[in-house]
Amino acid sequence: MSKKTPTMEWEGGEDLATLRIAVTTMGDLLLTAADRDPNKTALVFPEKSYTYSELAARAIRRARSLQALGVRPRDHVGILMPTCPEFVELYFAIALCGAVIVPINARYRSGEIGYVVENADLVTLITTDAVADQVNFVERLEGALTDLPLQKDPMSLRLSAAPKLRNVVLYGRGGRPGFVSEADFDAAADRIAEIEVHKTRLRTRVRDTALMLYTSGTTANPKGCLITHEAQVRNSIALGRHRYRLTREDSLWSPLPMFHIAAVLPMLAIFDVGGTYLTMGYFDAGVALKMLEDHKVTATYPSFVTIMQGLIYHPDFPTRDLSSIRLMNSNFAVQPPGVAEPIMKAMPVAIQVGSFGMTEASGTVSTGSPGEPESQRISRLGRPLPGLEVRVIDPTTGRDVSTGERGEVLVRGYSLFEGYYRDPVKSAEALDTDGWFHTGDIGSVDAQGTIMFHGRFKDMLKVGGENVAAAEIEAQLQKHPSVKLAQVVGIPDAKYAEVPAAFVELQPNAAATEPELIEFCKKDVAGFKVPRHIRFVTEWPMSSSKIQKFKLRTALVEELKLG
């Protein structure tokens, strides 16, 4: 028999003949680690840490509380709080109940929160009265659910805006009308025997939906990506065990928030091998550098430009000893100039890799391999993880493009999401009948099978790592009584890589100013979605039927001399 040339999806440096498929539920992944090494440190925050046995015990108790509130398998349970130890406990507690974890972006304002609570069909929501980063979650929730403070029985809510929501748990010391207090939530655990949690846990299938993460799309509202236990756990295993070659001796740091796929993925990857996960409530470069040095961190997952620049421009960066870091997901191939050199100097033994991925694929699709030449690892975004296939097609014809040519990236494999919740039309558009996910991303694959990202076909911005739909900002601007039509584009930014800018046509005889419209947006959308610039137009550049946004963007980039 002639030897076949390996296809690109199998060229990541792994010995494929020795790889075995391993998968479990998210809850059992944690319990298995606790069985194996109960006294090993699992989770580290700047202010506290937990061993695997401590984290597992706390997750089981929280699961008992959730079951006492009526949470059943396949129910949807939301978490609205900043990254904190309680978030991680609740994450695994929901999984142990066989329910679906729905993390809500902590930056969302009342309107956005209200949309997700209703759209996700949440039965229970857990939040905190701690004010983090000037965000008051109680105020925002009460703004979204205006009849919440009027409820007589917080254990059995009847809300007009969220008819399926039965209760809202409030962590913290203060009581609040309509909320179940943290003390009552904890006491409820005593009504449920631990064995009931294990009965439910053992009935959970690896193909059950475990996680619903909301990601912005080309429509005005974010879409809920349905991710199974199998998809997320297998992808974390493929990344951690097989590509990054992590072990129980490793400690992995990621400052990304728990409502982001780029926090879930590395956390499960390091828990799978029994190592230590380090994170923080919000990114503070000085605190981060201290953690990296004090804990002798060996692997890091900063990923995005805002974090990378925060580290290298902090005054402590030159004096911190970061030599223990042996692997960093740095994404130098898509970072601004000036980021790579100081990082590589400070971490002389670190293997720098880049990654390409998305929420719909449970995180990473491709990433660099320790066995690749450095020049390739820092200039490209690696090869697909074992078990994943990638094609690049001409979106007009649907045919594969030639090596090195640009086209739309398609992904297929175990890690794909099940579809968008309550949106069969968008699901069918994204997932074709052959199982390929049409990402809407512009990419290319070179002769070595490595991927490069070049932009988005979809009308989407990526602001500091956050997906932002242009249509969402346009819809907000068009709520202003003076605005007839708004179009939003992304323009380059040194800090956030890309930021929104808007072009606005006013109603006849109406008036509005740039500061006025910016303030109007700030009232109802998260700060990273607010346009940085607004330009007023009376005529639009048109094709035969559509506004040509690329001409708007080009004109503004030239005006602002952004290059």
C-alpha positions in Angstrom: 0.0 0.0 0.0 1.2 3.5 -0.8 1.7 5.8 2.2 -0.8 8.7 2.2 0.3 12.2 2.7 -1.2 13.4 6.0 -3.9 15.9 5.6 -3.6 19.3 7.3 -5.8 18.4 10.3 -3.4 15.7 11.4 -0.1 17.6 11.4 0.1 19.2 14.8 3.0 17.2 16.1 1.0 14.5 17.9 1.6 10.8 17.4 -1.9 10.1 16.2 -1.5 6.3 16.5 -1.1 6.6 20.2 -3.9 9.1 20.9 -7.1 7.8 22.5 -10.4 9.6 22.7 -11.1 10.5 26.3 -14.2 12.3 27.4 -16.4 12.8 30.5 -18.8 15.4 31.8 -17.5 18.6 33.3 -18.6 17.7 36.8 -16.9 14.3 36.6 -13.7 16.0 35.3 -13.4 17.9 38.5 -14.3 15.0 40.7 -11.8 12.7 39.0 -9.0 15.2 39.6 -10.1 15.4 43.3 -10.0 11.6 43.6 -6.6 11.5 42.0 -4.9 14.2 44.0 -7.2 15.7 46.6 -4.6 17.9 48.3 -3.2 19.4 45.2 -3.9 23.1 44.7 -6.6 23.4 42.0 -7.6 27.0 41.9 -5.7 30.2 42.8 -7.0 33.8 43.0 -4.9 36.6 44.4 -6.8 36.5 47.7 -7.4 32.8 48.1 -6.8 29.3 46.8 -8.6 25.9 46.9 -7.4 22.3 46.7 -9.2 19.9 44.4 -11.0 18.3 47.4 -12.1 21.7 48.7 -13.3 22.9 45.3 -15.2 19.6 44.7 -16.8 19.7 48.2 -18.0 23.3 47.7 -19.3 22.5 44.2 -21.3 19.5 45.5 -22.8 21.7 48.3 -23.8 24.3 45.8 -25.4 21.6 43.7 -27.5 20.5 46.7 -28.6 24.1 47.1 -29.6 24.3 43.4 -31.5 21.1 43.6 -33.4 22.4 46.7 -34.4 25.4 44.6 -35.9 23.1 42.0 -33.1 22.9 39.4 -33.4 19.7 37.4 -31.4 18.2 34.5 -31.4 20.3 31.4 -32.7 23.4 33.2 -30.9 26.6 32.3 -29.1 28.3 35.2 -27.5 31.7 34.8 -24.5 33.2 36.5 -24.1 37.0 36.6 -21.0 38.0 38.6 -17.4 38.8 38.0 -14.8 36.0 37.9 -14.4 34.8 41.5 -14.1 31.6 43.5 -17.9 31.4 43.8 -18.3 31.6 40.1 -16.1 28.5 39.6 -17.9 26.6 42.4 -21.3 27.4 40.8 -20.0 26.5 37.3 -19.3 22.9 38.4 -22.3 22.8 40.7 -24.6 23.4 37.7 -22.8 20.7 35.7 -23.2 18.3 38.6 -26.9 18.9 38.5 -27.0 17.9 34.8 -28.2 21.5 34.1 -27.0 24.0 31.5 -24.5 26.7 32.6 -25.3 30.1 31.2 -22.6 32.6 32.1 -23.8 36.2 31.4 -21.3 38.9 30.3 -20.6 41.0 33.4 -20.3 44.1 31.2 -23.9 43.8 30.0 -26.4 46.6 30.9 -30.0 46.1 31.9 -31.4 45.8 28.4 -28.8 43.2 27.4 -29.2 41.2 30.6 -33.0 41.2 30.3 -32.7 39.9 26.7 -30.4 37.0 27.8 -32.5 36.1 30.9 -35.6 35.7 28.7 -34.0 34.3 25.6 -32.1 31.7 27.5 -35.2 30.5 29.4 -33.3 30.7 32.7 -35.1 29.1 35.7 -32.5 30.3 38.2 -30.1 33.2 38.1 -27.2 33.7 40.6 -25.7 37.1 41.1 -23.8 39.2 43.7 -24.3 42.5 45.5 -20.6 43.1 45.4 -19.9 46.1 43.1 -17.1 45.2 40.7 -15.4 47.6 38.4 -18.2 50.1 39.1 -20.8 47.6 38.0 -23.8 47.1 40.3 -25.5 43.9 39.2 -28.5 44.4 41.5 -29.3 47.7 39.9 -28.9 46.3 36.4 -31.0 43.3 37.2 -33.8 45.4 38.7 -33.6 47.6 35.6 -34.1 44.5 33.4 -36.8 42.9 35.6 -38.7 45.9 36.9 -41.2 43.8 38.9 -38.6 41.8 40.7 -38.6 44.0 43.9 -42.4 43.6 44.1 -42.3 39.8 44.3 -43.8 38.3 47.5 -42.1 34.9 47.3 -38.5 34.9 46.1 -38.5 31.1 45.9 -41.3 31.3 43.2 -41.1 34.4 41.1 -43.7 35.5 38.6 -42.0 38.0 36.3 -43.6 39.5 33.2 -40.3 39.9 31.4 -39.0 36.4 32.3 -41.8 34.0 32.8 -39.6 30.9 33.3 -37.4 32.5 35.9 -38.3 31.0 39.3 -35.7 32.5 41.5 -32.7 34.9 41.7 -30.0 34.2 44.3 -28.1 37.1 45.7 -24.6 36.4 47.0 -23.5 38.9 49.7 -24.5 40.1 53.1 -27.4 42.4 52.2 -30.9 41.2 51.7 -33.0 42.6 48.8 -36.8 42.2 48.0 -37.4 39.5 45.4 -34.0 37.9 45.9 -33.1 34.6 47.7 -30.3 35.5 50.1 -27.0 33.7 50.1 -27.7 32.4 53.6 -31.0 30.9 52.6 -29.4 29.5 49.5 -26.7 27.8 51.5 -29.2 26.6 54.1 -31.3 25.0 51.4 -28.5 22.5 50.8 -29.3 20.8 54.0 -32.7 19.7 52.5 -31.0 17.6 49.8 -28.8 14.6 50.6 -25.5 14.5 48.7 -26.4 11.1 47.2 -29.1 12.9 45.2 -26.5 15.0 43.5 -24.6 11.9 42.5 -27.7 10.2 41.2 -28.3 13.1 38.9 -24.6 13.4 38.0 -24.5 9.8 36.9 -27.5 10.2 34.6 -25.9 13.0 32.7 -24.8 12.1 29.2 -21.6 13.5 27.5 -23.8 14.5 24.6 -26.1 16.6 26.8 -25.8 20.4 26.5 -23.5 21.6 29.3 -22.9 25.2 28.5 -24.7 28.1 26.7 -22.4 31.0 25.9 -23.8 34.1 24.3 -21.8 35.5 21.4 -22.7 38.4 19.2 -23.5 37.8 15.6 -24.6 39.8 12.6 -28.0 40.3 14.2 -28.8 42.9 16.8 -28.9 40.5 19.7 -26.4 37.9 20.9 -26.9 34.2 20.2 -26.7 31.4 22.7 -24.2 28.7 21.5 -25.2 25.3 22.8 -22.1 23.4 23.7 -22.1 19.7 25.0 -20.0 18.2 27.7 -18.2 16.2 25.0 -17.4 19.1 22.8 -15.9 21.2 25.6 -14.1 18.5 27.5 -12.6 16.8 24.4 -11.4 20.2 23.1 -9.8 21.0 26.4 -8.1 17.6 26.5 -6.9 18.0 22.9 -5.4 21.4 23.8 -3.9 20.6 27.2 -2.8 17.0 27.0 -2.0 16.6 23.3 -1.0 19.9 21.9 0.4 21.9 24.9 1.6 18.7 26.7 0.5 20.0 30.1 1.0 17.8 33.2 0.1 17.9 36.9 3.3 19.9 37.5 2.1 22.8 35.4 0.3 25.9 36.6 -1.7 27.8 34.0 -2.7 31.4 34.3 -5.5 33.1 32.4 -7.0 36.5 33.3 -10.0 36.1 31.0 -13.5 36.3 32.5 -15.4 33.2 33.2 -18.2 34.2 30.8 -15.6 33.8 27.9 -14.8 30.6 26.1 -11.1 31.4 26.5 -11.4 31.0 30.2 -13.5 27.8 30.2 -11.2 26.1 27.8 -7.8 26.4 29.6 -9.4 25.9 33.0 -10.8 22.5 32.0 -7.5 21.7 30.2 -5.4 22.1 33.3 -7.9 20.4 35.6 -7.9 17.4 33.3 -4.2 16.8 34.0 -4.4 17.8 37.7 -2.4 21.0 37.5 -3.2 24.4 38.9 -5.4 27.1 37.4 -4.7 30.7 38.3 -7.0 33.6 37.5 -8.3 36.9 38.8 -11.5 38.9 39.3 -10.4 41.5 36.8 -7.2 42.1 34.9 -4.7 44.2 36.9 -1.3 44.0 35.2 0.6 44.6 38.4 -1.3 41.9 40.3 -0.9 39.6 37.3 2.9 40.0 37.1 3.2 39.3 40.9 1.1 36.1 40.5 3.2 34.9 37.6 6.4 35.4 39.5 5.2 34.3 43.0 3.6 31.1 41.8 6.3 30.3 39.2 3.6 29.9 36.5 4.6 27.6 33.7 1.9 28.3 31.1 -0.2 31.4 30.3 -3.3 32.1 28.2 -3.5 35.9 27.8 -4.5 35.7 24.1 -5.7 39.3 23.5 -3.8 42.5 22.8 -5.2 44.5 25.7 -3.8 42.0 28.2 -0.5 41.6 26.4 0.0 45.4 26.2 -1.1 45.8 29.8 1.7 43.4 30.9 4.6 44.8 28.9 3.8 48.5 29.6 3.4 48.1 33.3 6.4 49.5 35.3 7.0 46.2 37.1 7.4 44.2 33.9 11.2 44.7 33.5 11.9 43.6 37.1 9.6 40.6 37.5 11.2 37.1 37.0 9.0 35.4 34.4 11.6 32.8 33.4 9.4 29.9 34.7 7.0 30.3 31.9 7.6 27.6 29.3 4.5 28.2 27.1 2.4 31.2 26.2 -0.6 31.6 23.9 0.6 35.0 22.8 -0.9 35.2 19.3 2.1 37.3 18.0 0.9 36.8 14.4 -2.1 39.0 15.0 -0.7 41.4 17.7 0.4 45.0 17.0 4.1 45.6 16.4 6.2 46.0 19.6 4.5 43.3 21.6 6.6 40.3 20.7 10.1 41.5 21.5 9.7 42.4 25.2 7.7 39.3 25.9 10.3 37.0 24.3 13.1 38.8 26.2 11.3 38.4 29.6 10.5 34.7 28.9 13.6 33.3 27.2 12.6 29.6 27.5 8.9 30.1 26.7 7.4 28.5 23.6 5.2 31.2 22.0 2.2 30.0 20.1 -0.8 31.5 18.3 -4.3 30.2 18.2 -7.4 30.5 16.0 -10.8 29.7 17.4 -14.3 30.7 18.3 -17.1 30.0 20.8 -19.0 27.8 18.3 -16.0 25.4 18.2 -15.6 25.3 22.0 -12.6 27.5 21.9 -9.5 26.5 20.0 -9.6 25.2 16.4 -5.9 25.5 15.7 -2.8 26.4 17.7 1.0 26.1 17.5 2.9 23.1 18.5 6.0 22.9 20.7 7.7 21.0 17.9 7.3 23.7 15.3 10.0 26.2 14.4 9.8 29.4 16.3 9.5 31.5 13.1 6.3 29.6 12.2 4.8 29.7 15.7 5.1 33.5 16.0 3.9 34.3 12.5 1.0 31.8 12.0 -1.8 30.4 14.1 -0.9 26.7 14.1 -2.5 23.6 12.8 -5.9 22.2 13.7 -6.2 20.1 16.9 -6.4 16.4 16.4 -9.9 15.4 15.4 -10.8 18.7 13.8 -10.9 19.5 10.0 -10.5 22.8 8.4 -11.3 23.9 4.8 -11.0 27.3 3.2 -13.5 28.0 0.5 -14.5 30.6 -2.0 -17.8 31.8 -0.4 -19.3 32.5 -3.8 -18.7 29.1 -5.4 -18.3 26.9 -2.3 -15.1 25.4 -3.8 -11.9 24.9 -1.9 -9.3 27.6 -2.6 -5.7 26.9 -3.5 -3.0 26.7 -0.8 -2.2 30.2 0.5 -5.3 31.8 -1.0 -7.8 33.6 1.2 -11.4 32.5 1.6 -14.0 31.6 4.3 -12.8 29.2 7.0 -15.0 26.1 7.6 -14.6 23.8 10.6 -15.8 20.3 11.2 -15.4 17.9 14.1 -16.3 16.9 17.7 -16.0 20.3 19.2 -18.7 22.1 17.2 -21.7 23.6 19.0 -25.2 22.1 18.5 -26.7 25.3 17.2 -28.0 28.6 18.4 -30.7 28.4 21.0 -34.2 29.4 19.8 -32.8 30.4 16.4 -33.2 27.6 13.8 -32.7 29.9 10.9 -29.2 31.1 12.1 -28.3 27.6 13.1 -29.1 26.3 9.6 -27.1 29.1 8.0 -24.0 28.4 10.1 -24.1 24.5 10.1 -24.5 22.8 6.7 -25.8 19.4 6.0 -22.3 17.9 5.8 -21.4 19.1 9.3 -19.3 22.1 8.4 -19.5 25.2 10.4 -19.3 28.3 8.2 -17.3 30.7 10.4 -17.6 33.9 8.4 -13.9 34.4 9.0 -11.4 35.1 6.3 -8.4 32.8 6.5 -5.7 31.0 4.6 -3.8 27.7 5.0 -0.1 27.5 3.9 1.8 24.5 2.5 2.6 23.3 6.1 -1.0 23.3 7.0 -0.9 26.3 9.4 -3.8 28.7 9.5 -3.8 32.5 9.3 -6.7 34.8 10.2 -7.2 37.8 7.9 -10.5 39.3 9.0 -14.3 38.6 8.9 -16.8 38.2 6.1 -19.5 38.7 8.6 -20.4 42.2 9.8 -18.6 41.7 13.1 -16.0 43.6 15.1 -13.6 42.2 17.7 -13.0 44.8 20.4 -10.2 43.7 22.7 -11.2 40.1 22.3 -15.0 40.7 22.6 -17.2 39.9 19.6 -19.5 42.9 18.8 -22.2 42.8 16.2 -22.3 46.0 14.1 -26.1 45.5 13.9 -26.4 45.7 17.6 -24.8 49.1 17.8 -26.7 50.3 14.7 -30.0 49.3 16.4 -29.1 51.2 19.5 -28.2 54.4 17.5 -31.4 54.1 15.5 -33.5 54.3 18.7 -32.5 58.0 18.9 -35.3 60.1 17.6 -33.0 62.2 15.3 -31.3 59.2 13.7 -32.7 57.9 10.3 -30.0 55.3 9.6 -26.8 54.2 11.2 -24.0 52.1 9.9 -21.1 50.8 12.1 -17.6 49.7 11.0 -14.5 48.6 12.8 -11.4 50.8 12.7 -7.9 49.9 13.9 -7.0 50.8 17.5 -3.6 50.4 19.2 -5.1 49.1 22.5 -8.1 47.1 21.5 -7.1 46.0 18.0 -10.4 47.2 16.7 -13.1 49.7 17.9 -16.5 50.7 16.6 -17.1 53.8 14.6 -20.5 54.9 13.3 -21.9 56.8 10.3 -25.2 58.4 10.8 -27.9 59.9 8.6 -30.2 62.2 10.5 -34.0 62.5 10.1 -35.0 65.5 7.9 -34.8 68.8 9.9 -33.4 66.9 12.9 -30.3 67.7 14.8 -27.8 65.7 17.0 -24.2 66.0 17.9 -21.4 63.4 18.1 -21.1 63.6 22.0 -24.9 63.4 22.3 -25.1 60.1 20.3 -22.1 58.6 22.1 -23.8 59.4 25.5 -27.0 57.9 24.2 -25.3 54.6 23.4 -23.5 54.6 26.8 -26.9 54.4 28.6 -27.9 51.0 27.2 -24.9 49.1 25.9 -21.6 47.9 27.3 -18.7 50.3 27.1 -16.7 48.3 24.6 -19.7 48.5 22.1 -19.9 52.3 22.2 -18.7 54.0 19.0 -15.5 56.0 19.4 -16.2 58.2 16.5 -19.4 59.3 14.8 -19.6 60.9 11.3 -22.7 62.4 9.8 -23.6 61.7 6.1 -26.3 62.7 3.7 -25.5 60.2 1.0 -24.3 56.5 1.3 -21.8 54.8 -1.0 -23.9 52.1 -2.7 -23.5 49.0 -4.8 -26.6 48.0 -6.8 -28.6 47.4 -3.6 -26.3 47.6 -0.5 -24.3 50.2 1.4 -20.6 49.7 0.8 -19.3 49.7 4.3 -15.7 49.2 3.2 -15.8 52.6 1.6 -17.0 54.2 4.8 -14.2 52.5 6.8 -11.5 53.5 4.3 -12.5 57.1 4.3 -12.5 57.3 8.2 -9.1 55.4 8.4 -7.6 57.9 6.0 -9.2 60.9 7.8 -7.8 59.7 11.2 -4.4 58.7 9.6 -4.7 55.2 11.0 -2.8 53.5 8.1 
